[in-house]
């Protein structure tokens, strides 16, 4: 399934990869050191709006890795979908920074 070269797969991967990175960040970085429940972590993100764009930016790093792998395999249409979702996330980050 992941070896297909189509735009919808790229959009799906581009959308889900930062979400996976968000959960990995919580379980690897936040949870072991602070013993904060996931609901509390979401509450902290809601209260501290300056932290959210930074966290989303960190989560997009994994999107960059997936994009690199798909361009390396010459699956360019899928890579375009990943890039499209990365740009949509980037626009969201900019809007989050402007809204405050």
Secondary structure, DSSP 8 states (H G I E B T S, - for coil): -TT---HHHHHHHHHHHHHHHHHHHIIIIIHHHH---HHHHHHHHHH-HHHHHHHHHHHHHHHHHHHHHHHHTT-HHHHHHHHHHHHHHHHHHHHHHHH-
